[in-house]
Structures are given as structure tokens and as C-alpha cells.
Amino acid sequence: MPRSAVWLLAVLGLAALTVVCVLVHAPEIERELGEAARRALAEEGLRDVASVRMDGRDAIVSAEDPTVETRAEALVGRVDGIRRVRTAPRTGQAPALEAPLDGLFSLRSVGDGEVALYGPVSSATVRDRLLASARRAFPAQNVLDGLTIDSTADDALADGIARALLRLRTVREPGLGVTADTAFVVSGAVETEAARANTITRMAEIVEPRDVLDRLTVSGDSALAVAEDTTSAAPASVPPPDTPSPGDDESDEAAPPDAPARLGSPIGVEDNGIDPALARRLRDALGGGIAAFEPGTDRLTPGSADALRRAAPVLLATPGVIIELQGHADPSESGAFDLSARRARAAKRVLTEAGVPFRQIEAAAYSASTPVDRSGTPEAQALNRRVVLKLLRRR
């Protein structure tokens, strides 16, 4: 074979190998570039006011404030490996409603990859804010404008809607409505009951004192998306459940033998119909041990970490079962939702440091929604500052 043909075959083979390598590693490269871009925004304090998503090596930036968007675009453009940065496409016109709007506002899916906003707003400025919030919440979808200008529209209501939209980042096929009596109606699909509880609780805190009507459905087939606020997120959002927070510290000290009895709830175990035998083994291993938190903090009380660790051997022996680790707060504690999220992560860290796989545990915030005792005494408050293990599903 002529030497030129050999060289040509070698070059073609190398090119083919390069293409295969790029195709195989493209998703991982895209994920790493996205994480680097989000770190760049976070370092400049822009993570809560701007968002970025990746399209291969291209970054798409969006922000409510055009000045912030320009700054974010420049920051992301300096990230090594990102080829090009562009801003999210501007909003198109929504299709006309087939029937009059039933209520004061509606977010709805109107086509493949498209959502539309309908309802009256007091000014073009308010309209732009709502559309920008929707673009930030749903960067992968086209946001269509069906809003109308009405000078009598309630600006305070629009403010609640703008913040509520951002709470729907992890909801598939999201829907948001506001009834004539200003109740917020939340619809769409989430992965777990914990995700539904988190979404509705957070929404209620945002729109208080207005009511929130839950129309969410639970798929139960795949892992919880956060907020990895997301999330992630989540999520102007709750820190993602899998993200440790600085200062989330627990004490490993055991209470001395002559110490007074510790206040708090024994670690709860909920079977959820998944594996009653496993639930019994967990209860036996925990032995009524108490895991509680100091008031207003995510610091475990002395001996609580040791009590939690007793669950680790049982969980390690059953890697096929995913558990939900619930964090709870007392109604008297301020910022109960965020506090319960930090408590869930603190408890999760105890178990992962004891060897339980990170992905076997889903940390979930339950705010102060299910207190054990509502009497308000110090003993009752200690009972409510607790963690619960719930068997969630099999892999």
C-alpha cells in the first residue's frame, strides 16, 4: 500500500476517534462547564439574580435586570472552555385564550417547550418583571406574553406572582393560577411527596396570607430534582438538599451518665409500605435514641449524632432502598422551612460520614407543618425539633 494511503487512513482513523471521544464525553463536559459558570456567578453575588444553562459549550444567560444580565454575560464569558455566551431569547406573543381567563392570573403550557402568562398587570414595567421571572424559572422553555395592561391591577399581587414563579423551577409541566379571591393554585408534576411538601410549604411562605391550593401530582419514578435549587435548587431558593452549608455542625459528645434526661423526640421511622421488615430493623437499631436540635439552629444536641449513626449498618445492608431524611422545626422558630432544610442536611451528613451512600438518602424540609406537640412548652418545642427516617422507594 502506498505510504500516502497509509497516512490518509491514519488521519481518518484519528479523526473518527476524536469524534467518538467528543460524543461520549459531551454531556459530562457540558455539566462541568455549567457548574463552572454558576460558580462564577456565585462568586460575584449574582447566583440569585441571574441564571445560566448550557447548550453544548455555549452558555445561555438570563436575568430580570438587563444590567445584571450584561454583567453575568461577561462573567460567564471568562470561564475557560465556554465557546460562546448569549442571552435567553426574548418573549414572544402568547396565543389568544379560547375562553375568558378564570381568575386574576394564569401560567400554563401552550405547546412543546412553551409556557404562557395571562392576566392583567398595572404597567409595562410589571409585565417585564413577570416575564423575566418566568424566563429565569424556565430557562429551557420559550416564555410567551399573554399579559394585558390594566392600571387597576394589584402590584402587590404581581410581586407575589413573580416570586411564586421562581418556586416552580423543579416542577414539570408547571402551572400557576390566581383565583378571583387571590388564592394561588399550584399544578404540575414532582418526583416525591417530599418535593410536593417542600414546594407547597415554600409557596405558602411566599404568598402569605393568601391561600395556596395544591394541585401537584407525584410521579414517584425518579430521583428528586433540588433545590439541586436545585435546583435546584432550587431553590431566591432553598439550598439544594445535597449541598452542605458552612457551619452545619453537630456535636458527637454523649451526655454524661449523671446528666438530666435529654429533651427531644426518638428518631421516627416511617415504613410507607416499602419494607415493613426493614422498618422494624431500623427501629430496633435506633432503640428509641433521640436526635434533636438546639433552638433556632441546625446543631444537633449532644448524643444525637451517635443515635443517628445506629441506623447506618442497617442502611448499608440494604442499599436498594432510598430513604427520605426529614428535618422538622417547631412553629415558634422563625424561618422554619430553611431551618428544617438545614437540619435535614446536618442529619444526612452524620449518616454519610458513617458510610451510607450519599445517593441513598434524600434530605427533605418539612418546615413546622407536622409538630408532635402544639402545647408550646419547652418540652413540646424540643419534641418538634426532630428528624424522621422514611422508606421512600426501591431503586
PATOR-301730 format. One record per residue (C-alpha): chain; y, z, x. Coordinates in nm, 2 decimals. Example, Ala and Ser with C-alpha at 12.3 -4.5 7.8 and 13.67 -1.06 7.14 Angstrom:
BEGIN
unit y z x
A -0.45 0.78 1.23
A -0.11 0.71 1.37
REM end
This chain:
BEGIN
unit y z x
A 0.00 0.00 0.00
A 0.34 -0.09 0.14
A 0.54 0.20 0.27
A 0.83 0.12 0.03
A 0.59 0.16 -0.27
A 0.47 0.49 -0.13
A 0.83 0.62 -0.11
A 0.91 0.49 -0.46
A 0.61 0.67 -0.61
A 0.70 0.99 -0.42
A 1.06 0.97 -0.55
A 0.94 0.91 -0.91
A 0.69 1.20 -0.89
A 0.96 1.43 -0.76
A 1.20 1.33 -1.04
A 0.93 1.38 -1.30
A 0.85 1.73 -1.16
A 1.22 1.82 -1.17
A 1.25 1.71 -1.54
A 0.94 1.92 -1.63
A 1.07 2.23 -1.45
A 1.41 2.20 -1.62
A 1.25 2.16 -1.96
A 1.02 2.46 -1.91
A 1.29 2.69 -1.78
A 1.58 2.57 -2.00
A 1.55 2.85 -2.27
A 1.55 3.12 -2.00
A 1.84 2.96 -1.82
A 2.04 2.94 -2.15
A 1.96 3.30 -2.23
A 2.07 3.42 -1.88
A 2.39 3.22 -1.89
A 2.47 3.36 -2.24
A 2.42 3.72 -2.11
A 2.65 3.65 -1.81
A 2.92 3.50 -2.04
A 2.90 3.81 -2.27
A 2.93 4.04 -1.97
A 3.24 3.85 -1.85
A 3.40 3.91 -2.19
A 3.29 4.28 -2.20
A 3.44 4.34 -1.85
A 3.78 4.23 -1.98
A 3.75 4.42 -2.31
A 3.71 4.11 -2.52
A 3.35 4.15 -2.64
A 3.46 4.30 -2.98
A 3.72 4.03 -3.04
A 3.55 3.71 -2.91
A 3.20 3.57 -2.92
A 3.01 3.31 -2.72
A 2.70 3.11 -2.78
A 2.52 2.87 -2.56
A 2.42 2.51 -2.62
A 2.21 2.44 -2.31
A 2.46 2.50 -2.02
A 2.76 2.45 -2.24
A 2.93 2.76 -2.39
A 3.10 2.77 -2.73
A 3.37 3.04 -2.76
A 3.53 3.16 -3.08
A 3.79 3.43 -3.16
A 4.01 3.52 -3.45
A 4.32 3.52 -3.24
A 4.40 3.18 -3.07
A 4.55 3.36 -2.77
A 4.23 3.57 -2.73
A 4.02 3.25 -2.77
A 4.21 3.08 -2.49
A 4.17 3.38 -2.26
A 3.80 3.40 -2.35
A 3.75 3.03 -2.28
A 3.90 3.07 -1.93
A 3.68 3.38 -1.85
A 3.36 3.21 -1.96
A 3.45 2.90 -1.77
A 3.44 3.10 -1.45
A 3.08 3.21 -1.50
A 2.86 3.04 -1.24
A 2.62 2.79 -1.39
A 2.81 2.72 -1.71
A 2.89 2.35 -1.72
A 3.15 2.33 -1.99
A 3.33 2.56 -2.23
A 3.46 2.45 -2.57
A 3.58 2.64 -2.87
A 3.40 2.65 -3.21
A 3.47 2.37 -3.44
A 3.75 2.43 -3.69
A 3.68 2.50 -4.05
A 3.61 2.21 -4.30
A 3.67 2.19 -4.67
A 3.41 2.36 -4.90
A 3.26 2.16 -5.19
A 3.40 2.25 -5.53
A 3.23 2.51 -5.73
A 3.02 2.39 -6.02
A 3.13 2.69 -6.23
A 3.43 2.93 -6.21
A 3.40 3.20 -5.95
A 3.23 3.51 -6.10
A 3.43 3.78 -5.92
A 3.70 3.80 -5.66
A 3.52 3.65 -5.35
A 3.20 3.48 -5.25
A 3.03 3.38 -4.93
A 2.74 3.15 -4.99
A 2.51 2.90 -4.82
A 2.60 2.55 -4.93
A 2.38 2.33 -4.71
A 2.17 2.33 -4.39
A 2.37 2.53 -4.13
A 2.68 2.56 -4.35
A 2.84 2.86 -4.53
A 3.14 2.85 -4.76
A 3.41 3.11 -4.85
A 3.55 3.11 -5.20
A 3.82 3.32 -5.37
A 4.19 3.39 -5.39
A 4.39 3.51 -5.08
A 4.76 3.61 -5.07
A 4.86 3.38 -4.78
A 4.75 3.12 -4.53
A 4.75 3.40 -4.26
A 4.49 3.60 -4.46
A 4.29 3.28 -4.52
A 4.28 3.21 -4.14
A 4.17 3.56 -4.07
A 3.88 3.55 -4.32
A 3.77 3.21 -4.18
A 3.79 3.34 -3.82
A 3.58 3.64 -3.91
A 3.32 3.41 -4.07
A 3.31 3.19 -3.76
A 3.26 3.50 -3.54
A 2.99 3.63 -3.76
A 2.80 3.30 -3.79
A 2.88 3.10 -3.48
A 2.58 2.87 -3.52
A 2.69 2.76 -3.87
A 2.98 2.55 -4.00
A 3.22 2.76 -4.20
A 3.38 2.57 -4.49
A 3.70 2.67 -4.66
A 3.70 2.71 -5.04
A 3.97 2.98 -5.05
A 4.28 2.94 -5.26
A 4.63 3.08 -5.21
A 4.74 3.33 -5.47
A 5.04 3.56 -5.39
A 4.90 3.83 -5.62
A 4.57 3.87 -5.43
A 4.49 4.21 -5.28
A 4.54 4.22 -4.90
A 4.36 4.55 -4.87
A 4.05 4.39 -5.03
A 4.08 4.09 -4.79
A 4.08 4.33 -4.50
A 3.76 4.49 -4.62
A 3.60 4.14 -4.66
A 3.70 4.04 -4.31
A 3.52 4.34 -4.16
A 3.23 4.32 -4.40
A 3.16 3.96 -4.29
A 3.10 4.08 -3.93
A 2.83 4.32 -4.06
A 2.62 4.02 -4.17
A 2.56 3.88 -3.82
A 2.19 3.97 -3.83
A 2.13 3.87 -4.19
A 1.95 3.54 -4.25
A 2.10 3.32 -4.53
A 2.38 3.57 -4.57
A 2.56 3.62 -4.90
A 2.86 3.84 -4.98
A 3.03 3.87 -5.32
A 3.30 4.09 -5.46
A 3.28 4.17 -5.83
A 3.58 4.19 -6.07
A 3.57 4.57 -6.03
A 3.57 4.53 -5.64
A 3.21 4.62 -5.57
A 3.06 4.44 -5.27
A 2.73 4.26 -5.33
A 2.53 4.20 -5.01
A 2.24 3.95 -5.01
A 2.02 3.76 -4.76
A 1.71 3.84 -4.56
A 1.65 4.11 -4.30
A 1.34 4.19 -4.09
A 1.27 4.55 -4.18
A 1.36 4.83 -4.42
A 1.55 5.00 -4.13
A 1.76 4.68 -4.09
A 1.84 4.69 -4.46
A 1.93 5.06 -4.44
A 2.15 5.00 -4.14
A 2.33 4.71 -4.29
A 2.40 4.87 -4.63
A 2.50 5.21 -4.48
A 2.74 5.04 -4.23
A 2.88 4.82 -4.51
A 2.94 5.13 -4.73
A 3.13 5.30 -4.45
A 3.35 4.99 -4.40
A 3.44 4.93 -4.77
A 3.46 5.29 -4.88
A 3.55 5.40 -5.16
A 3.43 5.07 -5.31
A 3.06 5.05 -5.42
A 2.80 4.84 -5.23
A 2.52 4.67 -5.43
A 2.21 4.59 -5.22
A 2.05 4.25 -5.29
A 1.89 4.22 -4.95
A 1.52 4.12 -4.91
A 1.29 4.23 -4.63
A 1.06 3.97 -4.47
A 0.86 4.21 -4.26
A 0.71 3.94 -4.04
A 0.90 3.95 -3.72
A 1.08 4.20 -3.49
A 1.41 4.35 -3.58
A 1.70 4.14 -3.45
A 2.01 4.40 -3.34
A 2.28 4.52 -3.34
A 2.07 4.31 -3.03
A 2.47 4.36 -3.24
A 2.27 4.28 -3.17
A 2.34 4.20 -3.24
A 2.34 4.22 -3.22
A 2.44 4.36 -3.20
A 2.51 4.40 -3.37
A 2.66 4.51 -3.41
A 3.30 4.57 -3.41
A 2.94 4.67 -3.45
A 2.68 4.93 -3.38
A 2.54 4.92 -3.03
A 2.20 4.74 -3.02
A 1.91 4.98 -3.06
A 1.76 4.88 -2.73
A 2.08 4.94 -2.53
A 2.11 5.29 -2.37
A 2.45 5.44 -2.39
A 2.61 5.62 -2.10
A 2.59 5.99 -2.14
A 2.29 5.98 -2.37
A 2.13 6.28 -2.21
A 1.85 6.50 -2.32
A 1.75 6.84 -2.19
A 1.40 6.89 -2.07
A 1.42 7.26 -2.05
A 1.17 7.46 -2.25
A 1.30 7.76 -2.43
A 1.22 8.08 -2.25
A 0.94 8.29 -2.42
A 1.18 8.56 -2.53
A 1.43 8.31 -2.68
A 1.51 8.33 -3.05
A 1.33 8.07 -3.27
A 1.48 7.73 -3.24
A 1.65 7.57 -3.54
A 1.56 7.22 -3.64
A 1.30 7.01 -3.83
A 0.95 6.95 -3.70
A 0.92 6.58 -3.59
A 0.83 6.39 -3.90
A 0.56 6.12 -3.92
A 0.56 5.86 -4.20
A 0.24 5.65 -4.24
A 0.39 5.37 -4.45
A 0.04 5.27 -4.55
A -0.02 5.12 -4.20
A -0.28 5.35 -4.04
A -0.34 5.70 -4.20
A -0.58 5.80 -3.92
A -0.31 5.72 -3.66
A -0.05 5.92 -3.85
A -0.29 6.22 -3.86
A -0.34 6.19 -3.48
A 0.03 6.18 -3.42
A 0.09 6.49 -3.64
A -0.19 6.67 -3.46
A -0.05 6.58 -3.12
A 0.31 6.68 -3.22
A 0.18 7.01 -3.35
A 0.49 7.09 -3.56
A 0.71 7.05 -3.25
A 1.08 7.04 -3.32
A 1.31 6.76 -3.20
A 1.68 6.85 -3.29
A 2.02 6.77 -3.16
A 2.33 6.97 -3.08
A 2.60 6.94 -3.35
A 2.81 6.62 -3.33
A 2.62 6.48 -3.02
A 2.31 6.29 -2.92
A 2.20 6.56 -2.68
A 1.85 6.69 -2.76
A 1.83 7.07 -2.78
A 1.61 7.25 -2.52
A 1.24 7.18 -2.56
A 1.30 6.88 -2.79
A 1.22 6.62 -2.52
A 0.89 6.80 -2.44
A 0.80 6.80 -2.81
A 0.86 6.42 -2.84
A 0.65 6.35 -2.53
A 0.34 6.48 -2.70
A 0.34 6.16 -2.91
A 0.33 5.93 -2.60
A -0.05 5.95 -2.53
A -0.13 5.86 -2.89
A 0.11 5.57 -2.89
A -0.02 5.44 -2.56
A -0.37 5.44 -2.70
A -0.26 5.22 -3.00
A -0.03 4.95 -2.85
A -0.09 4.73 -3.15
A 0.12 4.94 -3.39
A 0.50 4.92 -3.38
A 0.68 5.24 -3.47
A 1.03 5.30 -3.61
A 1.20 5.59 -3.44
A 1.47 5.71 -3.69
A 1.78 5.90 -3.60
A 1.94 6.12 -3.86
A 2.27 6.31 -3.90
A 2.40 6.59 -4.12
A 2.65 6.50 -4.39
A 2.91 6.73 -4.22
A 2.91 6.52 -3.90
A 3.18 6.25 -3.85
A 3.08 5.90 -3.76
A 2.73 5.98 -3.89
A 2.60 5.62 -3.86
A 2.69 5.56 -3.50
A 2.58 5.92 -3.41
A 2.24 5.87 -3.57
A 2.20 5.54 -3.38
A 2.27 5.71 -3.05
A 2.02 5.99 -3.14
A 1.75 5.73 -3.21
A 1.81 5.57 -2.88
A 1.81 5.90 -2.70
A 1.47 5.99 -2.85
A 1.34 5.64 -2.78
A 1.43 5.68 -2.41
A 1.22 6.00 -2.39
A 0.92 5.81 -2.51
A 0.97 5.50 -2.29
A 1.02 5.72 -1.99
A 0.69 5.88 -2.08
A 0.53 5.53 -2.06
A 0.54 5.40 -2.41
A 0.63 5.02 -2.40
A 0.99 4.95 -2.49
A 0.90 4.69 -2.75
A 0.66 4.92 -2.93
A 0.95 5.13 -3.05
A 1.23 5.02 -3.28
A 1.52 5.26 -3.29
A 1.69 5.28 -3.63
A 2.00 5.46 -3.75
A 1.97 5.64 -4.09
A 2.32 5.80 -4.09
A 2.33 6.11 -4.31
A 2.16 5.92 -4.60
A 1.85 6.14 -4.63
A 1.93 6.50 -4.55
A 1.64 6.75 -4.56
A 1.86 7.03 -4.69
A 2.20 6.98 -4.86
A 2.30 7.35 -4.87
A 2.54 7.32 -4.58
A 2.43 7.64 -4.39
A 2.39 7.62 -4.01
A 2.02 7.63 -4.06
A 2.03 7.34 -4.30
A 2.25 7.14 -4.08
A 2.01 7.19 -3.79
A 1.72 7.06 -4.00
A 1.92 6.74 -4.08
A 1.99 6.66 -3.72
A 1.64 6.52 -3.66
A 1.41 6.23 -3.56
A 1.13 6.08 -3.76
A 0.84 5.85 -3.64
A 0.75 5.59 -3.90
A 0.45 5.35 -3.85
A 0.62 5.02 -3.91
A 0.37 4.73 -3.88
A 0.09 4.59 -3.67
A 0.17 4.33 -3.41
REM end
